[in-house]
Amino acid sequence: MNTLTGPTTLYCFSIAGEGGTDVRASRHWLDAKHLQSRRACIDDSYEHVDLAPRVSMMPGRIRTELQIAEQETAT
C-alpha cells in the first residue's frame, strides 16, 4: 500500500508469459471473475502512477522461477 496524496492505495500486478492469451479473450471462469472484480474495484479514470513495491507476497517458488527466466533472457 502506498499513500500518494490522500487515501491509502492497494495495488496489484500480473505476470504473463510470452504469447499468453489476453484475459479479456479467455473463457475460463476464474478470468471472468477477475474481470468482474476489476470492473467493480478499479477506477480507470485515476491517473496511472508507477509505484515502488514495499512488500511482496509472491510465493518463493514463483520468485525463483522469475529469477531463472530473467537470467535466461539476459544470456
N, C-alpha and C positions, 0 to 999 in steps of 0.2 A: 504494500500500500504506500502511496505517496500523497503528500499534500502539495497541491500546486498553489492555488490562490483561494482556498476555501475548503470545500469538503474533501475528506479522505477518499482516495480513488483506489479501487481494487481492479487490477487488470490481469489479463492472461494473454497467452500467445499460443500458436500452434506450430507444429513441425510437420512438414510434408516432404516425402521423398521425391526425387526426380520422376517426372512422368505421372505423378499422382493425379487422381480424379478430383476435380473441384467439388467441394462439399455440396454445393448447390445442385450438382448433377447426380449426386448419389441417391439411391433408392433405399438405403439402409435406414432402419427405424431410429437408430441412435443418431445418425446425422440429421434426420428430420427433427428430433428433439433438440439437438444442439442449435439448429437454425431457429426453432420456435423460441428457445430461451434467449438467443441473441436478439431477436426482434423485440422481445419483451424488456430486455435489460440494457441494451446498448443504445445510446443516444448518438446517432450518426451525424447530428448537427454540431457535436462538440469537436473542437479543433484537435487534430491529431498531434500528439506530443510523444517524442521518444523519451522514455523514462529508463533510468538505470535500475536494474533489479537489485533489491536489498536482501531478499530471501528467495531461495529456490527450494521448492518442494518436489523437485524432479527425483524419481527413484534412481538410486545409484546405478542400476543396470542400464537404464536409458542414458544417463550421463556418460557412462563408459562407452556405449555404442556410438554416441555422438562424437566423442573424442576420437575413437577409432576411425570413424567416417571422415572427420576433419583431417586427420593425419594422412589418410589415403588420398584425399583430394589435394592435399598440399604437395604430394610427391608426383 
